[in-house]
Amino acid sequence: MNVSSTRLACLLVPFLLGSAAAQAQQPNWVASWTASAHGPYPVGNATAQPELKFAFPSDERGAVDQSFRMIVRPDIWGGQARIRLSNAFGTKPVTFDGVYAGLQTSGSAVLPATNRAVLFAGKPSVTIQPGKMATSDAVALPFARNGADPMLVGRKLAVSFHVVGESGPMTWHAKALTTSYLSPPNAGSHGAEPGELAYPGSTTSWYFLDAVDMSAPVGTKAVVAFGDSITDGTASTLNGDDRWPDVFSRRLHAAYGNRFSVVNEGIGGNMIVGPANYAQKPFAGGPAATERLERDVISLSNVGAVIWLEGINDFGNAGAKAEDVVAGVQETVKRLRASIPGVRVLMATATSSLNSTNGGYGAAAIDDKRKILNDFIRKAAIFDGVVDFDAATGDAKSHELRAEFQPNSTTGGPGDRLHPNRAGYAAMGNAIDLKKVTGK
């Protein structure tokens, strides 16, 4: 080695050691909470939504110089977090500032010592172009440094932010089934304030925020529940966290601790292969599963498994052919395996809508298509496992949703014979083979 080479090596060694140390210190990010951004407000299927004409007088103007306090329940906690804001369905750039994350106490109140400023590329504000998303820098959560602390189980994170000026059409997730909070228009930035005074409005939807990552030990994986309203939780209790993914999550944590995180990417009304012209005409169920796969599954941090339940809307809403839906499932599974090496894919059988009072879902012809799809799911060799939600919720004699699973747990009443209630979701969450999901 000549003198020049020796000098170069001497210069490179500290640089390489420094780079290795920096890489070693990078958090291992795992998706801990998600909500599928599915359209411009108010296109969507919200449940138990308060009147929002005072918070958002104009759909076209959207949010106007006002603050949001979104309440979410991370499935695992860590000493650091980062958030993802989305302008996926906006028509103009949206600027956010005054972004904070802290531990909710109750209502819109935040435990003062926990409320921390969130930065984007080192700056307190970020402008997101239409169709784009932005992930924040890491923000320290000292109160959650021990992610295994049982006192963190079920606690909720308050993510606050201010929209500068007018947002235009707002990207949202309609069916949160969780109460979050809003300031009035032209109220200014209030994310730093831990109290409730600035947030008199409430909503059962999430806006702009579509993911929260937590730092976690290497090897921790996210399990994505992917699907439609039955994954989104229609007819479960408001603020009860008793959708089938929630029930499954509690079982998974009881067996494996915090080695896995369960996140929900369901959208009320979503379909596998439709609608065909979402970009031109937004549909309440959001883009087809085949179109939203990249954003809602593949782009998430450290995905290890996907549990997919979908198809009934293709038949009941769009009149799709069973073979087209089957082809959509096959295409999506191929894309998942190509994009996430080693991912485990479980497909769930579609639950019954026979004699449903919801539109045309109750027709025998719809049930015939559902049976064709379920027969494919049970026999196909392309999945790592099959979750038989049909068997878990169906009545063997009537072939309807079991009677005790029909009454609506959110708003009351007899239900629609399509969406399971709290008891039905419990049966579904308990029907999943943990080992098929984890591979362990």
N, C-alpha and C positions, 0 to 999 in steps of 0.2 A: 504494500500500500504506500503511495507517495505522500508527500507532506500535505498537499492540497486535499487528498482524500481523507487523511487523518483529521485535518482541521474540520472538514465537512461532517465527519462522523461525530466529532466532539460537539459540534453545534446541534446536530440532529438528535443526539441521545436525550438531552434535557427536554427538547420539544416533544419527542415521542413519549417519554415518561410522563410529561405533563398532560399530553392528550389522553394517554391511557388512564391516568388518575381522574381526569375530567369525565371520561366515559364511565368509569367505575362509580362516580358520584351521581350520575344521572339517575333520577327515579325510575323505577319500573312501573310504568303506568298501566292501570287496568280500568276498563269502563266499570263504573260503580252505579251510575244512574243514567238512563236515557229516556227520551220521548221523541217519537218520530215526528219531525217537521213535515206536515202533509199538505199545507195549502195556505192561501191568503185568507186571513180573517175577513168575514165570518163564515167562510165555506168550511163546513165540518159538522161533526155530530157531537156537540157538547151535551152533557147531562147535568141537570139541576143547576143550570147557569143563572146567576142573578141578572137583573136588567143592567145592560152595559151602555145604554145610550148616554149616560152622564160621563162615563170614563172615556168612551170613544164615540163622540158625536158623529164622526164622519169616517166611513170605511176607507175612503180614498185618501184622506189625510193621515189616518192611522193614529199612532201615538204622537202627541204634540207637547214637547218640553215637559215630559212627565216621567215619574219613576215607577219601577216595577219591583216587587219583592216576591220572587218565585220560591215556593216551598217544595222541597224535594227530599226524598228519603234515600240516601246512599245505601247500597246493599252491603258494602264494606267501607270501613274508614281507614284513613292513613294520615301520616304526619304532614303530607302535602297533598294539595288538590290542584286541579286545573279545570276550567270550564270551556265549553264550546258554545259560541253564539252563532245563530244562523240567520241569514237573509235569503234563504233558498228560494222563496217565492215572492220576494220584493221586486219592485219595479224601479227603485232608485237607491242610491247609496244611503246607508243608515249609520249615523255616528253614535256610539255609546261612550259615556264616561261615568264617573262615580260608581264604578263596579266594586261590589263588596261581597264577601262570603262569611257567614257566621252561623253559630248554633241557634236555631229557633228555640225560644222558650215556650210561648203559646201565641196564637193569633199571629199578628205581624211583628211581634216583639222579638228582638235578638239579644242574647246574652252579651252585654257590652264588651267585655274583655275578649270575646272571640271574634268580633267583627273586623275582618282584615281586608285591606284594599287589594284589588286584583289588577294586575298590569298586563299589557299586551306589548311584547317586544320592548319591555322596559318603560312603556308610556302609560299614562292613566286614561287614555282614550283610544278608541279604535274605530275606523270607518270600514264598513263591510259593503262591498259592491253587490249588486243584484245577482242572485244565484250562487253566492259564495258563503263560506263560513270562516270563523276565526277562532283559534284555540289560544287561551291565555297562557301567560307564564305560570310557573308553579307559585302557589300561595301557601304559606305555612299555616298549619292548623295544630298548634301546640296541644290543644285539648284532646286531639285525636292521635297523638303520637303513638300510643299503644292501641293499635287497631283491634286487639283482642279484648279490650276492656268491655265487660258485659254491660256497663252503664251506657255504652254508645248504641246498643242494639235498639233499633226502632226510632232513634233520634233523627231529627230532620235538619237539613241545611237550608238556610235562607240565603238565596243568591239575589242581590239587589243591583239594579243598574238604572241609568238615566238615559233616555232618548233625547238627543240634542235636536232641536227643531222638530220638523215633521218626518215621520218614518215612511209615509206612504203605506201601501198595503202591508200588513204585518204577517210575518211567518209565525205559525202557531201550531200547537197540538191541542185540539178541542177538548177531548175527553180525559182530562187529568184525574177526575174523581178525587181531587185534592184541592183544598182551598188555598189560593194565593192572593196577593194583595196589590192594590193599585193606588197611585196618587191621582188627583184630578189633573186634567190638562192644564198646561202653563203653570204647573206647581214647582218646577225646577228640580234640582238634584238633591235626593235625600237618602242615598244609599248608606252614607256614613252614620246616619242616625239610628240608634238601636230601638227607639221607642215606636209606638203605634200611631202617633198623631198624624204623621204625613201620609198614611195609607188608609184612608177611610173606605175605599172601594174594595170589593172582593170579587173573585172569579174562580170558576172550577176548571180553568184551562191554563196551559203554560204558553208563554210567548217568547220567541227568539231563542231561548235557552233550550238546547237539545241534547247535551251530554255533560256529565261530570266524571272526570277520572280521579282516582285515588292512587297514591304511591302504595305499593304492596310488595311483599317478598317475591323474589324471582320464582317463577313457576305458578304463580297465581293466575287463574284464567277466568274470563267472562263467559257466561252462558247466555245466549241471546234468545229470548222468547219472541218469535217472529210471527205476525199474523194479523187478524182482523179484530172486530169488536169483542170477540169472545176472549181474545188475549188482552185487549185494551181494558176489559173489565166491565162492560155494560151490564147493568143490573146487580152489580156487587155494591157494597155499602160505601157511601161517601166518607172519605178520610179513614176508611177501615183497613186499607192495605190488605184486602183479602181476595184479589184476583188469583187465578190459578198460578201465575208465576210467583206471586208472593207466598202462597202456601208451599209451593215447591222449594222456594228459597229457604224457608225456615227448616224444612226437612234436610236440605243439602248442608246447611250450616251445622245442624245438629250432628250430622254424620262426619263432616269433613272440616269443621271449623271455618276459617276464612280463606281456605285455599281456592274457593270459587266465589264468583259474584254473579248474580242473576239480574239481567236488565231487560226491560220491556220495550219492544219495538212493534207493538200492535197499533192498528189504526181502525177505528170504527168505520165499517163500510168498505174496507180495502179488498181488492181482488188480486188474483194471481196474474191474469193476463189482460185485464182491462182497467180503465177505459183506454181506448186507442188514441184519443186526442186531448189528453189532459192539459198539455201546454196551452192549447187554444181555449179550452173550456174547463176550468177547474171543477173537480168533482169532489163531493163531500168525503169520499173514501180515500182521497189522495191518489198519487201515481200507483200504477200496478207494482206488485211485489218485484217483478222482473226489472222494473225501471228504478226502484228505490234501493235495490240491494246494495249497491256500492256505498251510498251515504249511510244507510241504516244498519248495515252489518259489517261489510268488509272494511270500512274506514275506522271502525271502533278499535279501541286499544286492547290487545291481547285476547282476542276471541278464541276460545277453545272448543265451543260446541254451540249448535243452533237447534232449537226445538221449534218446529214449524207447524202451525195449524192454520189452514186456510182453504178456500175453495167454495164455500157455501154461497158467498156473495156473487161469484161468477155465475152460478146457476140461478139463484133467486132474484138477482138484480139485473143481470145482463143477458141471461139466457144463453150462456156460453155452452159449447159442446164439451162433453166429458173428455174427449180425446185431446181437445185444445188445452184444457186445464192440465191434463196429464203431461202433455208436451212441455208446458210451462214449468211444471215441477221438475222434470228431467233436465231442462236447460239450466234452471236455477241451481240445482245440486251440482251440476258440472262446473258452473262458475264459482260456487263456493269452494269446491275442492281445489280448483286451479288457483284461486286467489288467497286461500288460507291453508297452507300445507298442514296436514294432520288434523284438520277440523273434524269434529264428530257431528254428523247430521242425523237428527231424529225427526221423523215425520209423524204427525198425529192424524188419526182418522177424524173426519169431519163429523160433528155431532148433528143430531136430527133436528130438522125444522118442520117435520110433518105436521100439518094442521095448524101451523103458526098463523097468528092474526096479523103478522107483519107483511103487508103487500102480498106478493105472489109466492112467498117462501113456503107456504104450507101445502102446495100442490103435490100430488103423488108423482108427477113427472120430475119435479125437482128432487124428490127423494130417490127416484130411480137413478138420476145422474150422480147423486151423492154416493150411492151404493157402488156404482162403477168406479168412482174415484177411490173409495175405501178399499175395494177389492184389489185395485192396482197397488195401493200403499202397502197392504198386508203381504202381497206376493212379490213386490219388486225387490231386487237385490242391490239397490243403489243406496240404501240407508244403513246407518250404524245401529239403528233400532227403530221400532215402531211403538208409538204411544197410543193405546187404544182408548181414546176419549169417548168414542162412540159406545163402547161396551160399558164404560164407567158411568155414563149419564143416561143411556137409553133404556126405555121400558121394553122388555122382551115381548110383551103381549101387544101393546098398542103401537110399538115402534116410534112413539113420540119421546120427547124429553120427559124424564120421569116427573110425576106430578109434584113431588116435594121439591123439585129443583126449579119449578116454574115461577112462583110468586116473586115479584121484583123487590130486591133488597134496597134499592136506592130511593125510589119514589113511591113504593108501595103498589098495591094492586095485584092482579092475578098474573102479571107477566105476559110475554108474547109467544111462549112455547118455542122460542128460538134461542134466547140468551139465558144461560143458567144463572141462578141466584148465588148467594153466598155459599149455601150448602152444596150446590152443584160445582162451584169452583173448588171447594175443598175436596170433593171427590176426584176432580181432575188432577189437582196438585198432588194427591196421594196415589195416583195411578201410574206415576212415572218411575221407571226403574233407574235408581240413582247410578248404578254401575254402568248402565248403557250410556249415560250422559258423561260420566267421568272417565270411563275406561279403566277404572280401578276397583 
